Amino acid sequence: MPEGHAIHRLAAQLQDAFGGHKIESTSPQGRFNAQAVDGLEFGDARAWGKHLFIGFTPSAEIVHIHLGLYGRWTFTSEPDSPVVGQVRWRIVSDGTTADLRGPATCELLLPHEYDAVLSRLGPDPLRPDADAERAADRVLRSRAPIATLLMDQAVVSGPGNIFRAEVLFRQKIDPLTPGRDLSRAAWQRVWDDLVFLMAQGFDRGRIDTVRPEHEPEAMGRPPREDEHGGEVYVYRREGLPCLVCGSPVAASVLNGRNLFWCPHCQSA
C-alpha cells in the first residue's frame, strides 16, 4: 500500500496535469458515477495521509479515493488511449489521460461526508496545517505499543510499515514501548523525524532513511536492491547485520503486519 508521501506526489501530478481544465470523466468499468463530474473544471487534488480528494468547479461534490493494496493510477499522452483492464475511472483533458484501477475506495462525497472522513484521520506530517499536539495527546495517553500507534491512521495519517520501522530505529525506540511510556520530548523527536523523512520521500519519489555516514558509498557496501527502493536501516532486512551495530535485524508480526527492528540499538 502506498505510504502518505506517494499520495501527496500523486495529488501534485494530477494537479499539474488537470488543474483548471475541463475534463472528460468516464467509468469504463461502470463502478463509479463518473458522469457526475463529466465536463466540470478540475479544481484541486489534495492528499490527507493515504487518502486522495479531488474537487471540481462548479460542484460541491468531492471525489474520495483510497488506493488500498491494489489501486494505481497510470498516465498517458497517447491520443484515444485504449482502455486496458478494469478501469474504475478515466480522466481526459488536453491530450492527457489518467486511468485509475483497483482502488479500495472511489466515491463521491458531499461536503458533510468529506468532513466526516477527515474527522476520522489523524494529523498528516506532510500537511502544513497538521495538528501535532493532537497526535501527541493520543500517543502519550495510550497503553498500545508505539509501533501499533504509528500504523493507526486515526493517530497519525500517512506513515506505513516502512516509515514506522525506520523512524523508530532512527530514534532508538523499542517498537513495543507503550505510547504512554514515551516522554513528550521523545515523541516530538519521532514526529519531527516523520516530517523530515516523509518530505524527503515526497521530493525524491522513494523512501531513503539512512544518514550520510551509513550510505553505501560511506560504508563501502553495495546499494540496497529491493523492489521498494531506497536505503533503509531495518525494513525487510531480517537477519542482516544492522548498519550501525552489526547485530542481526529482527522481525516479527504485530497486528498482522511485519515489524522490523534492531534488538541492540532499540533495546528497551
C-alpha positions as CSV (number, residue, x, y, z in Angstrom):
1,M,0.0,0.0,0.0
2,P,1.5,3.4,-0.9
3,E,2.5,5.5,2.1
4,G,1.5,9.1,2.5
5,H,4.3,10.7,0.6
6,A,3.3,8.8,-2.5
7,I,-0.3,10.1,-2.3
8,H,0.9,13.6,-2.0
9,R,3.1,13.1,-5.1
10,L,0.1,11.7,-6.9
11,A,-2.1,14.7,-5.9
12,A,0.6,17.0,-7.3
13,Q,0.8,15.0,-10.5
14,L,-3.0,15.2,-11.0
15,Q,-3.0,18.9,-10.3
16,D,-0.2,19.6,-12.8
17,A,-2.0,17.5,-15.5
18,F,-5.6,18.7,-15.0
19,G,-5.8,21.7,-12.7
20,G,-8.0,24.4,-14.1
21,H,-9.1,22.3,-17.1
22,K,-12.4,20.9,-18.0
23,I,-12.3,17.1,-18.1
24,E,-14.0,14.2,-19.7
25,S,-14.9,11.8,-17.0
26,T,-15.9,8.1,-17.6
27,S,-16.0,4.8,-15.8
28,P,-15.2,2.1,-18.3
29,Q,-15.7,-0.5,-15.6
30,G,-19.1,1.0,-14.7
31,R,-18.5,1.0,-10.9
32,F,-18.2,4.8,-10.4
33,N,-20.6,7.6,-11.1
34,A,-18.2,9.4,-13.3
35,Q,-20.9,11.3,-15.2
36,A,-21.4,13.4,-12.0
37,V,-18.2,15.3,-12.7
38,D,-18.0,15.0,-16.5
39,G,-17.4,18.3,-18.2
40,L,-16.6,20.1,-15.0
41,E,-13.4,22.0,-14.3
42,F,-10.8,20.1,-12.3
43,G,-10.4,22.3,-9.1
44,D,-7.8,20.8,-6.8
45,A,-6.3,17.5,-5.8
46,R,-5.2,17.2,-2.2
47,A,-3.9,14.4,0.0
48,W,-4.5,13.7,3.6
49,G,-2.4,10.7,4.7
50,K,-3.3,7.8,2.4
51,H,-6.5,9.4,1.2
52,L,-6.8,11.5,-2.0
53,F,-9.5,14.1,-2.5
54,I,-10.4,15.9,-5.8
55,G,-12.7,18.9,-6.0
56,F,-14.4,20.3,-9.1
57,T,-15.9,23.6,-10.2
58,P,-18.8,24.2,-10.1
59,S,-19.7,21.3,-7.8
60,A,-20.0,20.7,-4.1
61,E,-19.2,17.0,-4.5
62,I,-15.7,15.7,-3.9
63,V,-14.1,12.5,-5.3
64,H,-12.6,10.4,-2.5
65,I,-10.0,7.8,-3.4
66,H,-8.1,5.3,-1.3
67,L,-5.8,3.1,-3.3
68,G,-5.6,0.3,-0.8
69,L,-3.3,-2.6,-1.7
70,Y,-4.0,-2.9,-5.4
71,G,-5.1,0.6,-6.6
72,R,-2.9,2.5,-9.0
73,W,-3.0,5.4,-11.5
74,T,-1.5,5.4,-14.9
75,F,-0.9,8.4,-17.1
76,T,-0.5,8.6,-20.9
77,S,-0.4,11.3,-23.6
78,E,-1.4,8.8,-26.3
79,P,-4.4,10.1,-28.3
80,D,-7.6,8.0,-27.8
81,S,-5.7,5.6,-25.5
82,P,-7.5,2.2,-25.4
83,V,-8.9,1.0,-22.2
84,V,-6.8,-1.8,-20.8
85,G,-8.1,-3.9,-17.9
86,Q,-10.6,-2.8,-15.3
87,V,-10.5,0.9,-15.3
88,R,-12.6,2.3,-12.5
89,W,-12.3,6.0,-13.5
90,R,-10.8,7.7,-16.6
91,I,-10.0,11.4,-16.7
92,V,-9.1,13.0,-20.1
93,S,-8.1,16.6,-20.8
94,D,-5.8,18.4,-23.3
95,G,-4.3,15.2,-24.5
96,T,-3.6,13.7,-21.1
97,T,-5.4,10.5,-19.9
98,A,-5.3,9.2,-16.3
99,D,-6.7,5.8,-15.5
100,L,-7.5,4.6,-12.0
101,R,-7.5,0.8,-11.5
102,G,-8.3,-1.3,-8.5
103,P,-8.8,1.2,-5.7
104,A,-10.2,0.2,-2.4
105,T,-12.4,3.4,-2.5
106,C,-13.6,5.6,-5.3
107,E,-16.7,7.5,-4.3
108,L,-18.4,10.9,-4.5
109,L,-18.8,12.8,-1.2
110,L,-20.9,15.7,-0.2
111,P,-19.2,18.3,2.0
112,H,-20.5,16.9,5.3
113,E,-19.4,13.4,4.2
114,Y,-15.9,14.8,3.4
115,D,-15.7,16.4,6.8
116,A,-16.7,13.1,8.4
117,V,-13.9,11.3,6.6
118,L,-11.3,13.9,7.8
119,S,-12.6,13.7,11.3
120,R,-11.5,10.0,11.5
121,L,-8.0,10.8,10.3
122,G,-5.0,11.8,12.5
123,P,-2.8,14.7,11.6
124,D,-0.7,14.3,8.4
125,P,3.0,15.1,8.9
126,L,3.2,16.4,5.3
127,R,0.4,18.9,5.7
128,P,1.3,22.4,6.9
129,D,-1.9,22.5,8.9
130,A,-1.1,19.3,10.8
131,D,-2.0,19.4,14.5
132,A,1.0,17.7,16.0
133,E,-0.4,18.2,19.6
134,R,-3.4,16.1,18.7
135,A,-1.2,13.2,17.8
136,A,0.9,13.7,20.9
137,D,-2.2,13.6,23.2
138,R,-3.3,10.3,21.6
139,V,0.1,8.7,21.8
140,L,1.1,9.8,25.3
141,R,-2.1,8.5,26.8
142,S,-2.2,5.1,25.1
143,R,-1.1,1.7,26.5
144,A,-0.7,0.4,22.9
145,P,2.8,-0.2,21.6
146,I,4.3,2.8,19.7
147,A,4.7,0.5,16.7
148,T,0.9,0.0,16.7
149,L,0.1,3.7,17.2
150,L,2.3,4.7,14.3
151,M,0.2,2.5,11.9
152,D,-3.1,3.8,13.3
153,Q,-4.3,6.3,10.7
154,A,-6.5,7.9,13.4
155,V,-3.4,8.8,15.4
156,V,-1.0,9.8,12.6
157,S,-2.2,9.8,9.0
158,G,0.3,8.7,6.3
159,P,3.0,6.5,7.7
160,G,3.1,2.9,6.7
161,N,5.2,-0.1,7.5
162,I,8.4,1.4,6.1
163,F,8.3,4.8,7.9
164,R,7.1,3.1,11.1
165,A,10.1,0.8,11.2
166,E,12.6,3.4,10.2
167,V,11.6,6.3,12.4
168,L,11.6,4.0,15.4
169,F,15.1,2.8,14.6
170,R,16.4,6.3,13.9
171,Q,15.1,7.4,17.3
172,K,16.4,4.2,19.1
173,I,12.9,3.3,20.4
174,D,11.8,-0.3,21.2
175,P,8.8,-0.8,19.0
176,L,6.8,-2.4,21.8
177,T,7.2,0.5,24.1
178,P,3.7,1.7,25.2
179,G,2.9,5.2,23.9
180,R,2.4,6.4,27.5
181,D,5.9,5.4,28.4
182,L,7.4,7.9,26.0
183,S,8.4,11.3,27.1
184,R,6.8,14.2,25.3
185,A,10.3,15.1,24.1
186,A,10.9,11.6,22.7
187,W,7.5,11.7,20.9
188,Q,8.4,15.2,19.5
189,R,11.6,13.7,18.0
190,V,9.5,10.9,16.4
191,W,7.1,13.5,14.9
192,D,9.8,15.8,13.7
193,D,11.7,12.9,12.1
194,L,8.5,11.8,10.3
195,V,8.0,15.3,8.9
196,F,11.6,15.2,7.7
197,L,11.6,11.7,6.2
198,M,8.2,11.9,4.5
199,A,9.1,15.3,3.0
200,Q,12.3,13.8,1.7
201,G,10.3,10.9,0.3
202,F,8.0,13.3,-1.5
203,D,10.9,15.2,-3.0
204,R,12.8,12.0,-4.1
205,G,9.9,9.7,-5.0
206,R,11.3,7.0,-2.9
207,I,12.0,6.3,0.8
208,D,15.6,6.8,2.0
209,T,16.2,6.8,5.7
210,V,19.9,6.2,6.3
211,R,22.0,9.0,7.5
212,P,25.0,10.1,5.3
213,E,27.5,8.1,7.3
214,H,25.6,4.9,6.6
215,E,25.0,5.4,2.9
216,P,26.6,2.7,0.6
217,E,29.5,5.0,-0.5
218,A,30.4,6.0,3.0
219,M,30.3,2.4,4.3
220,G,31.8,0.8,1.2
221,R,28.9,-1.6,0.8
222,P,26.7,-2.3,-2.3
223,P,23.5,-0.3,-2.7
224,R,20.3,-2.0,-1.4
225,E,18.4,-3.9,-4.1
226,D,14.7,-4.2,-3.3
227,E,11.5,-3.6,-5.3
228,H,10.6,-0.8,-2.8
229,G,13.9,1.0,-3.5
230,G,15.7,3.3,-1.1
231,E,18.3,2.9,1.6
232,V,16.9,1.8,4.9
233,Y,18.1,0.6,8.3
234,V,15.8,-2.3,9.2
235,Y,12.8,-2.6,6.9
236,R,12.9,-6.0,5.2
237,R,16.4,-6.6,6.4
238,E,15.6,-9.5,8.8
239,G,18.8,-11.5,9.7
240,L,21.1,-9.0,8.0
241,P,23.6,-7.0,10.1
242,C,22.4,-3.7,11.5
243,L,24.2,-0.9,9.6
244,V,25.1,0.7,13.0
245,C,26.0,-2.1,15.4
246,G,26.2,-5.2,13.3
247,S,23.6,-7.2,15.3
248,P,21.1,-9.2,13.2
249,V,17.9,-7.3,12.4
250,A,14.9,-8.9,14.0
251,A,11.4,-9.4,12.6
252,S,8.0,-10.4,14.0
253,V,4.4,-9.9,13.3
254,L,2.4,-7.2,15.1
255,N,-1.3,-6.8,14.5
256,G,-1.0,-8.7,11.2
257,R,1.9,-6.6,9.8
258,N,5.6,-7.4,9.7
259,L,7.7,-5.4,12.2
260,F,11.5,-4.9,11.8
261,W,13.9,-3.6,14.4
262,C,17.4,-3.9,15.8
263,P,17.2,-5.6,19.3
264,H,20.5,-3.9,20.3
265,C,20.1,-0.4,19.0
266,Q,16.4,-0.3,20.1
267,S,16.7,-2.1,23.4
268,A,14.0,-1.2,26.0
